[in-house]
């Protein structure tokens, strides 16, 4: 079994931010802004944006470094240097989306076809089976998103809380293999995960994919505990035994270990890129500002990466197609991609 390099411990790498932080220079920001302005002057619909019509010649070396970090390094990168107060909301949206086109291909994130997502508290509750936790101010818990990479641009941070947490799935796997191999085996069963009302035509309201998957000598993780628990409401879902629940609990405990995960607060202008197949991410609960303009708000991209690993065939239950560079997101017929500049 081949282990990837993203087997790290938070208590070690927290003291070495230079390993996972990429700083954009003034020239880098100027190139991003120039490309965004040129595109917006010709086309207001950023879903038409591509790597070809959003040129970033000077940034090419840093883009390559970011891709290498995602696929063969720690599996994440924090990109700093963008001043959100220096640009309009339209410019920031275009700069973020355009930068993303050089990392991968944007995928639809929900049943509405959004390829530019908004992470904001919509005063909803996650006990509603059709609500996704990022639409609330609640603790998210460690999970993966349904794409190769999730990217965030912080526009506003919360009044209190809302920290970002990352953990290596390989490290969690290794801990379970060393200390509870019988529980680790449970996480290789076809565990059901609730689709939360976003159901492709002809599919079940849940998908059944093991938490840990070995394929072509790589370990791939997929996980969202709340949605695993809520999938038990469906008659056809794989039934969780007491041992399965114990295994899931141990998985959560390891993810929540301060020794294993890394914690950071995204500041306005920070971009975070996370490789979903090797890492899990989380967000702490938060208290927001009363003013709508000040409230926590992040833009989000789901990206399919070129030259990425192959995924196990069972991932077709979630992705429909698993072709490298064209997979991930919501596989919904008769839904066209769109990029709303503000939350619905």
KEBADREN-326515 format. One record per residue (C-alpha): residue number from 1; x, y, z; chain. Coordinates in Angstrom, 3 decimals. Last residue first. Example, Ala and Ser with C-alpha at 12.3 -4.5 7.8 and 13.67 -1.06 7.14 Angstrom:
<2; <13.670; -1.060; 7.140>; A>
<1; <12.300; -4.500; 7.800>; A>
! end
This chain:
<344; <-29.959; 33.461; -3.111>; A>
<343; <-26.416; 34.360; -2.039>; A>
<342; <-24.704; 37.067; -4.132>; A>
<341; <-22.648; 37.040; -7.339>; A>
<340; <-24.699; 34.193; -8.764>; A>
<339; <-22.574; 31.922; -10.943>; A>
<338; <-24.657; 29.596; -13.090>; A>
<337; <-24.282; 26.083; -14.453>; A>
<336; <-27.304; 24.746; -16.350>; A>
<335; <-29.686; 22.235; -14.812>; A>
<334; <-31.590; 20.000; -17.275>; A>
<333; <-29.981; 16.885; -15.805>; A>
<332; <-28.275; 16.999; -12.416>; A>
<331; <-24.871; 15.470; -11.715>; A>
<330; <-23.918; 17.651; -8.754>; A>
<329; <-20.243; 18.272; -8.183>; A>
<328; <-17.417; 15.995; -9.132>; A>
<327; <-15.890; 14.824; -12.360>; A>
<326; <-14.537; 16.280; -15.590>; A>
<325; <-10.773; 16.523; -15.016>; A>
<324; <-10.339; 12.797; -14.451>; A>
<323; <-13.412; 10.924; -15.652>; A>
<322; <-15.510; 9.830; -12.682>; A>
<321; <-18.937; 10.384; -14.197>; A>
<320; <-22.066; 10.114; -12.008>; A>
<319; <-20.222; 11.884; -9.159>; A>
<318; <-21.845; 10.347; -6.087>; A>
<317; <-22.884; 6.886; -7.228>; A>
<316; <-20.081; 7.042; -9.806>; A>
<315; <-17.756; 6.939; -6.798>; A>
<314; <-18.239; 3.150; -6.756>; A>
<313; <-15.931; 2.962; -9.801>; A>
<312; <-12.931; 3.793; -7.563>; A>
<311; <-11.298; 7.153; -8.378>; A>
<310; <-8.357; 7.748; -10.694>; A>
<309; <-5.796; 10.193; -9.375>; A>
<308; <-5.515; 13.755; -10.683>; A>
<307; <-3.826; 14.869; -13.911>; A>
<306; <-6.382; 17.640; -14.451>; A>
<305; <-8.262; 18.676; -11.323>; A>
<304; <-12.022; 18.988; -10.938>; A>
<303; <-12.815; 22.055; -8.834>; A>
<302; <-15.545; 22.958; -6.367>; A>
<301; <-15.433; 26.708; -5.801>; A>
<300; <-16.566; 28.723; -2.795>; A>
<299; <-17.040; 32.379; -1.920>; A>
<298; <-17.007; 33.171; 1.797>; A>
<297; <-19.242; 35.434; 3.834>; A>
<296; <-19.348; 36.093; 7.560>; A>
<295; <-21.606; 39.062; 8.216>; A>
<294; <-20.370; 42.649; 7.967>; A>
<293; <-22.633; 43.840; 5.160>; A>
<292; <-25.660; 42.172; 6.772>; A>
<291; <-25.130; 44.134; 9.988>; A>
<290; <-25.936; 42.106; 13.097>; A>
<289; <-22.482; 40.524; 13.165>; A>
<288; <-22.120; 36.757; 13.406>; A>
<287; <-21.504; 34.237; 16.167>; A>
<286; <-19.715; 31.129; 14.938>; A>
<285; <-19.603; 27.370; 15.081>; A>
<284; <-16.297; 25.789; 14.077>; A>
<283; <-15.584; 24.835; 10.502>; A>
<282; <-14.357; 21.468; 9.270>; A>
<281; <-12.159; 19.935; 6.620>; A>
<280; <-11.156; 16.412; 5.656>; A>
<279; <-8.027; 15.633; 3.676>; A>
<278; <-6.796; 13.141; 1.082>; A>
<277; <-9.600; 12.915; -1.466>; A>
<276; <-10.873; 16.416; -0.717>; A>
<275; <-7.731; 18.346; -1.654>; A>
<274; <-8.101; 21.746; 0.042>; A>
<273; <-7.462; 25.243; -1.402>; A>
<272; <-7.800; 28.262; 0.906>; A>
<271; <-7.930; 31.850; -0.300>; A>
<270; <-7.383; 34.661; 2.197>; A>
<269; <-8.693; 38.123; 1.283>; A>
<268; <-10.596; 38.627; 4.534>; A>
<267; <-8.894; 36.460; 7.175>; A>
<266; <-9.291; 32.703; 7.396>; A>
<265; <-8.742; 31.566; 10.964>; A>
<264; <-6.602; 28.449; 11.217>; A>
<263; <-6.651; 25.080; 12.967>; A>
<262; <-4.620; 22.014; 12.007>; A>
<261; <-5.781; 18.554; 13.019>; A>
<260; <-3.829; 15.639; 14.480>; A>
<259; <-2.584; 16.725; 17.902>; A>
<258; <-5.720; 18.743; 18.622>; A>
<257; <-7.670; 15.493; 18.216>; A>
<256; <-10.993; 16.220; 16.530>; A>
<255; <-10.220; 14.066; 13.497>; A>
<254; <-9.203; 11.232; 15.825>; A>
<253; <-12.414; 11.488; 17.825>; A>
<252; <-14.500; 11.575; 14.648>; A>
<251; <-12.902; 8.374; 13.295>; A>
<250; <-13.356; 6.758; 16.702>; A>
<249; <-17.041; 7.652; 16.656>; A>
<248; <-17.407; 6.274; 13.136>; A>
<247; <-15.800; 3.009; 14.241>; A>
<246; <-18.018; 2.775; 17.319>; A>
<245; <-21.056; 3.412; 15.119>; A>
<244; <-19.934; 0.639; 12.786>; A>
<243; <-19.407; -1.671; 15.777>; A>
<242; <-22.908; -0.963; 17.056>; A>
<241; <-24.194; -1.920; 13.608>; A>
<240; <-25.031; 0.631; 10.910>; A>
<239; <-27.644; -0.574; 8.455>; A>
<238; <-26.888; -0.011; 4.759>; A>
<237; <-29.711; 2.186; 3.422>; A>
<236; <-32.773; 0.602; 1.813>; A>
<235; <-35.311; 1.766; 4.394>; A>
<234; <-34.099; 5.378; 4.497>; A>
<233; <-33.955; 7.073; 7.909>; A>
<232; <-30.403; 5.736; 8.377>; A>
<231; <-29.296; 8.357; 5.862>; A>
<230; <-29.510; 10.959; 8.652>; A>
<229; <-26.540; 9.426; 10.462>; A>
<228; <-24.370; 9.298; 7.359>; A>
<227; <-25.422; 12.861; 6.541>; A>
<226; <-24.364; 14.087; 9.962>; A>
<225; <-21.089; 12.168; 9.663>; A>
<224; <-19.958; 13.558; 6.304>; A>
<223; <-17.180; 11.468; 4.768>; A>
<222; <-15.361; 10.456; 1.587>; A>
<221; <-11.745; 9.285; 1.772>; A>
<220; <-9.366; 8.048; -0.934>; A>
<219; <-6.284; 5.944; -0.227>; A>
<218; <-4.032; 5.339; -3.216>; A>
<217; <-2.415; 2.202; -4.612>; A>
<216; <-4.666; 2.053; -7.674>; A>
<215; <-7.744; 2.034; -5.420>; A>
<214; <-8.071; 1.754; -1.656>; A>
<213; <-11.278; 3.353; -0.365>; A>
<212; <-11.978; 4.637; 3.157>; A>
<211; <-15.422; 5.991; 4.103>; A>
<210; <-17.060; 3.301; 1.981>; A>
<209; <-19.574; 4.488; -0.635>; A>
<208; <-23.350; 4.066; -0.636>; A>
<207; <-25.263; 7.085; -1.968>; A>
<206; <-28.498; 8.455; -0.557>; A>
<205; <-31.851; 9.649; -1.929>; A>
<204; <-31.535; 6.803; -4.469>; A>
<203; <-30.784; 7.659; -8.084>; A>
<202; <-32.957; 7.736; -11.208>; A>
<201; <-32.717; 11.492; -11.695>; A>
<200; <-30.074; 13.035; -9.438>; A>
<199; <-31.154; 13.682; -5.836>; A>
<198; <-30.392; 16.910; -3.990>; A>
<197; <-32.765; 16.344; -1.059>; A>
<196; <-30.106; 15.952; 1.601>; A>
<195; <-28.059; 13.403; -0.390>; A>
<194; <-27.846; 11.219; 2.747>; A>
<193; <-24.745; 9.023; 3.042>; A>
<192; <-24.892; 5.213; 3.158>; A>
<191; <-21.887; 3.141; 4.245>; A>
<190; <-20.720; 0.525; 1.737>; A>
<189; <-18.254; -1.235; 4.115>; A>
<188; <-14.623; -0.083; 4.238>; A>
<187; <-15.236; 1.899; 7.414>; A>
<186; <-16.021; -1.321; 9.247>; A>
<185; <-12.489; -2.596; 8.516>; A>
<184; <-11.064; 0.355; 10.473>; A>
<183; <-12.997; -0.858; 13.504>; A>
<182; <-11.289; -4.272; 13.392>; A>
<181; <-7.940; -2.548; 12.793>; A>
<180; <-8.241; -0.634; 16.085>; A>
<179; <-4.908; 0.798; 17.287>; A>
<178; <-2.405; 0.700; 14.424>; A>
<177; <-4.900; 0.643; 11.548>; A>
<176; <-6.964; 3.333; 13.272>; A>
<175; <-3.972; 5.648; 13.680>; A>
<174; <-2.826; 4.996; 10.104>; A>
<173; <-6.275; 5.789; 8.704>; A>
<172; <-6.452; 9.044; 10.692>; A>
<171; <-3.009; 10.017; 9.368>; A>
<170; <-4.054; 9.165; 5.818>; A>
<169; <-7.229; 11.233; 6.218>; A>
<168; <-5.099; 14.275; 7.070>; A>
<167; <-6.958; 16.908; 9.081>; A>
<166; <-8.056; 20.477; 8.412>; A>
<165; <-9.869; 23.000; 10.619>; A>
<164; <-11.195; 26.438; 9.629>; A>
<163; <-12.332; 28.846; 12.317>; A>
<162; <-15.876; 30.239; 12.318>; A>
<161; <-15.600; 31.729; 15.778>; A>
<160; <-16.562; 35.282; 16.799>; A>
<159; <-17.683; 38.321; 14.817>; A>
<158; <-17.503; 36.170; 11.694>; A>
<157; <-15.059; 36.670; 8.827>; A>
<156; <-15.818; 38.684; 5.715>; A>
<155; <-14.760; 38.143; 2.089>; A>
<154; <-12.935; 34.835; 2.625>; A>
<153; <-12.201; 33.052; -0.654>; A>
<152; <-12.665; 29.303; -0.480>; A>
<151; <-11.533; 26.423; -2.694>; A>
<150; <-12.729; 22.833; -2.528>; A>
<149; <-10.720; 20.326; -4.544>; A>
<148; <-11.414; 16.943; -6.140>; A>
<147; <-15.162; 17.385; -5.783>; A>
<146; <-17.995; 16.207; -3.558>; A>
<145; <-16.937; 17.872; -0.314>; A>
<144; <-15.242; 16.022; 2.528>; A>
<143; <-16.190; 16.136; 6.191>; A>
<142; <-15.085; 17.074; 9.705>; A>
<141; <-17.835; 18.658; 11.782>; A>
<140; <-19.896; 21.641; 10.540>; A>
<139; <-20.341; 23.522; 13.792>; A>
<138; <-23.495; 25.579; 13.401>; A>
<137; <-23.840; 29.017; 11.799>; A>
<136; <-26.088; 27.586; 9.066>; A>
<135; <-26.029; 27.287; 5.255>; A>
<134; <-22.733; 25.343; 5.487>; A>
<133; <-24.707; 22.595; 7.250>; A>
<132; <-26.770; 21.604; 4.240>; A>
<131; <-30.537; 21.859; 4.640>; A>
<130; <-32.959; 19.335; 3.100>; A>
<129; <-33.088; 17.043; 6.153>; A>
<128; <-33.989; 19.999; 8.427>; A>
<127; <-31.964; 19.215; 11.565>; A>
<126; <-29.260; 21.387; 9.964>; A>
<125; <-31.030; 24.586; 10.911>; A>
<124; <-31.473; 27.681; 8.733>; A>
<123; <-30.745; 31.348; 9.416>; A>
<122; <-29.066; 31.720; 6.007>; A>
<121; <-25.563; 31.672; 7.511>; A>
<120; <-23.142; 32.145; 4.627>; A>
<119; <-20.913; 30.064; 2.393>; A>
<118; <-21.653; 31.254; -1.136>; A>
<117; <-20.996; 29.114; -4.186>; A>
<116; <-19.695; 29.962; -7.631>; A>
<115; <-20.503; 26.935; -9.782>; A>
<114; <-24.152; 27.169; -8.746>; A>
<113; <-26.337; 24.689; -10.644>; A>
<112; <-29.489; 25.193; -8.601>; A>
<111; <-29.353; 21.609; -7.288>; A>
<110; <-26.032; 22.333; -5.607>; A>
<109; <-22.282; 22.664; -6.089>; A>
<108; <-21.907; 22.575; -9.875>; A>
<107; <-18.299; 21.999; -10.928>; A>
<106; <-15.468; 24.418; -11.784>; A>
<105; <-12.606; 22.954; -13.874>; A>
<104; <-9.153; 23.023; -12.326>; A>
<103; <-6.263; 25.082; -10.936>; A>
<102; <-5.965; 27.704; -13.693>; A>
<101; <-9.739; 28.105; -13.800>; A>
<100; <-9.635; 28.776; -10.047>; A>
<99; <-7.678; 31.986; -10.539>; A>
<98; <-10.487; 33.130; -12.826>; A>
<97; <-13.149; 32.270; -10.258>; A>
<96; <-11.306; 34.171; -7.540>; A>
<95; <-10.516; 37.191; -9.712>; A>
<94; <-14.052; 37.254; -11.146>; A>
<93; <-15.684; 37.155; -7.713>; A>
<92; <-13.281; 39.786; -6.399>; A>
<91; <-13.998; 42.066; -9.371>; A>
<90; <-17.756; 41.727; -8.967>; A>
<89; <-17.511; 42.438; -5.233>; A>
<88; <-15.537; 45.570; -6.005>; A>
<87; <-11.812; 45.791; -5.350>; A>
<86; <-9.347; 47.416; -2.962>; A>
<85; <-11.243; 46.459; 0.195>; A>
<84; <-10.774; 42.735; -0.453>; A>
<83; <-6.984; 43.099; -0.297>; A>
<82; <-5.527; 39.874; -1.732>; A>
<81; <-2.182; 38.817; -0.254>; A>
<80; <-2.609; 35.310; 1.061>; A>
<79; <-3.027; 31.816; -0.408>; A>
<78; <-3.419; 28.996; 2.124>; A>
<77; <-2.551; 25.621; 0.632>; A>
<76; <-3.808; 22.079; 1.006>; A>
<75; <-2.916; 18.458; 0.254>; A>
<74; <0.365; 18.389; 2.176>; A>
<73; <2.319; 17.611; -0.971>; A>
<72; <1.683; 15.513; -4.059>; A>
<71; <-1.688; 16.484; -5.449>; A>
<70; <-2.541; 19.698; -3.609>; A>
<69; <1.030; 20.911; -3.150>; A>
<68; <1.836; 20.244; -6.800>; A>
<67; <-1.210; 22.211; -7.913>; A>
<66; <-0.191; 25.148; -5.723>; A>
<65; <3.371; 25.125; -7.066>; A>
<64; <2.036; 25.094; -10.634>; A>
<63; <-0.180; 28.088; -9.894>; A>
<62; <2.832; 29.849; -8.366>; A>
<61; <4.854; 29.306; -11.544>; A>
<60; <2.002; 30.410; -13.806>; A>
<59; <1.391; 33.669; -11.934>; A>
<58; <3.274; 35.811; -14.440>; A>
<57; <1.325; 34.366; -17.380>; A>
<56; <-2.144; 34.538; -15.854>; A>
<55; <-4.548; 34.634; -18.780>; A>
<54; <-8.287; 34.565; -18.191>; A>
<53; <-9.612; 33.797; -21.686>; A>
<52; <-7.662; 30.546; -22.070>; A>
<51; <-8.057; 29.368; -18.470>; A>
<50; <-11.776; 29.734; -18.921>; A>
<49; <-14.507; 32.221; -18.002>; A>
<48; <-17.917; 31.669; -19.556>; A>
<47; <-19.348; 30.915; -16.104>; A>
<46; <-18.179; 34.451; -15.297>; A>
<45; <-21.191; 35.958; -17.021>; A>
<44; <-20.615; 39.735; -17.329>; A>
<43; <-18.711; 39.433; -20.614>; A>
<42; <-16.444; 41.918; -22.425>; A>
<41; <-15.580; 44.467; -19.757>; A>
<40; <-15.783; 41.721; -17.154>; A>
<39; <-13.045; 39.721; -18.889>; A>
<38; <-10.591; 42.577; -19.160>; A>
<37; <-11.289; 43.652; -15.591>; A>
<36; <-10.688; 40.151; -14.270>; A>
<35; <-7.443; 39.692; -16.213>; A>
<34; <-6.153; 43.070; -15.039>; A>
<33; <-7.121; 42.330; -11.445>; A>
<32; <-5.335; 38.979; -11.431>; A>
<31; <-2.238; 40.534; -13.034>; A>
<30; <-2.255; 43.353; -10.479>; A>
<29; <-2.584; 40.846; -7.639>; A>
<28; <0.470; 38.957; -8.863>; A>
<27; <2.425; 42.198; -9.308>; A>
<26; <1.565; 43.211; -5.732>; A>
<25; <2.874; 39.830; -4.589>; A>
<24; <0.802; 36.778; -3.722>; A>
<23; <1.990; 34.811; -0.697>; A>
<22; <1.603; 31.021; -0.619>; A>
<21; <1.256; 29.378; 2.775>; A>
<20; <1.537; 25.635; 3.429>; A>
<19; <5.203; 24.965; 4.166>; A>
<18; <5.864; 28.536; 5.329>; A>
<17; <3.241; 27.905; 8.013>; A>
<16; <5.768; 25.754; 9.895>; A>
<15; <4.724; 25.739; 13.556>; A>
<14; <1.286; 24.373; 12.705>; A>
<13; <3.007; 21.581; 10.757>; A>
<12; <3.870; 19.468; 13.790>; A>
<11; <0.790; 19.713; 16.012>; A>
<10; <-1.348; 19.315; 12.908>; A>
<9; <0.055; 15.940; 11.998>; A>
<8; <0.843; 14.975; 8.409>; A>
<7; <0.126; 12.097; 6.037>; A>
<6; <-0.367; 14.233; 2.909>; A>
<5; <2.724; 12.706; 1.319>; A>
<4; <0.796; 9.800; -0.146>; A>
<3; <1.032; 6.266; 1.224>; A>
<2; <1.469; 3.316; -1.129>; A>
<1; <0.000; 0.000; 0.000>; A>
! end
